[in-house]
Amino acid sequence: MPRCNSEAMSMHLEEIAFHIAPGAHAVLILDQAGWHGSAELIVPPNITLMPLPPRCPELNPVENLWQFMRDNWLSNRIYKSYDDIVDHCCFAWNRLVDQPWRIMSIGLRQWAHGS
């Protein structure tokens, strides 16, 4: 999707709903992005949205993934164009996806997993 908005989010939820086993129900934890709670959002009946409290990155491990990508691949640069930004973001995302062990370690919360 080229944009993050209610229409794109509704399509995303529709795709998730399609893959939920018959008779099952999914709870989707989201941050407070505007398109996650828009009145225009179409939420399938087999999904419940559970928003995280605002400004709580410790509850949202994906915030740490974004920070890792900024720290390692995206910050301290001058981008030539919008397409250059998109290309660098895609590169960073694909590089991170190729490192599932890193994603797991960045998202791990000691307080949630013991020891």
C-alpha positions in Angstrom: 0.0 0.0 0.0 1.4 3.4 -0.8 -0.3 5.1 2.2 -1.2 4.4 5.8 -4.9 5.3 6.1 -8.2 3.8 7.0 -8.8 2.3 3.6 -5.4 0.5 3.7 -6.0 -0.6 7.3 -9.4 -1.9 6.4 -8.0 -4.0 3.6 -5.2 -5.2 5.9 -7.8 -6.3 8.5 -9.8 -8.0 5.8 -6.8 -10.0 4.7 -6.0 -11.0 8.4 -9.7 -12.0 8.9 -9.5 -14.3 5.8 -6.7 -16.3 7.4 -8.4 -16.7 10.8 -9.6 -20.3 11.3 -13.4 -20.7 11.1 -14.9 -20.2 14.5 -11.8 -18.5 15.9 -11.5 -14.9 16.9 -8.3 -12.7 16.8 -7.3 -9.9 19.0 -5.0 -7.4 17.3 -2.9 -5.2 19.4 -2.2 -1.8 17.9 -0.6 1.5 18.7 -2.5 4.8 18.6 -1.9 5.6 14.9 -4.9 7.6 13.6 -5.9 5.0 11.0 -6.0 2.2 13.6 -9.0 3.8 15.4 -10.7 5.8 12.7 -14.5 5.9 12.6 -14.1 5.0 8.9 -12.2 1.7 9.7 -14.1 -1.5 8.8 -13.3 -4.2 11.4 -14.3 -7.7 10.4 -16.5 -9.5 13.0 -13.8 -12.1 13.8 -11.3 -9.4 14.9 -11.2 -7.3 18.0 -8.8 -4.3 18.1 -7.0 -3.6 21.3 -5.2 -0.3 21.3 -2.1 0.1 23.5 -2.0 3.1 25.8 -0.4 6.2 24.2 3.3 6.8 24.6 4.2 3.3 25.9 7.0 2.0 23.7 7.9 -0.5 26.4 4.6 -2.3 25.5 5.1 -2.0 21.8 8.3 -3.9 20.7 8.0 -2.8 17.1 9.0 0.7 18.3 12.4 -0.8 19.1 12.6 -2.3 15.6 12.0 1.1 14.0 14.6 2.7 16.3 17.1 -0.1 15.4 16.6 0.6 11.7 16.9 4.3 12.2 20.1 3.9 14.2 21.7 1.5 11.8 20.5 2.1 8.3 18.3 5.2 8.0 19.5 8.2 10.1 22.3 10.7 9.4 21.7 10.8 5.6 20.5 13.3 3.1 17.9 11.8 0.8 17.8 13.0 -2.8 14.1 12.4 -3.3 11.0 10.7 -2.0 11.8 7.6 -4.0 15.3 7.6 -2.4 13.7 7.6 1.0 11.4 4.7 0.0 14.3 2.8 -1.5 16.4 3.2 1.7 13.4 2.2 3.9 12.7 -0.9 1.8 16.4 -1.8 2.0 16.4 -1.5 5.8 13.2 -3.4 6.2 14.4 -6.3 3.9 17.7 -6.4 5.7 16.0 -6.7 9.0 13.6 -9.3 7.8 16.6 -11.4 6.7 17.7 -11.4 10.4 14.9 -13.1 12.4 17.2 -13.7 15.3 17.8 -9.9 15.6 14.0 -9.2 15.5 13.5 -11.7 18.3 16.2 -10.2 20.4 15.1 -6.6 19.9 11.5 -7.5 20.7 12.2 -9.6 23.8 11.2 -8.1 27.1 13.0 -9.6 30.1 10.2 -8.5 32.4 7.7 -10.4 30.3 9.8 -13.6 29.8 11.3 -14.2 33.2 14.9 -14.2 34.6 
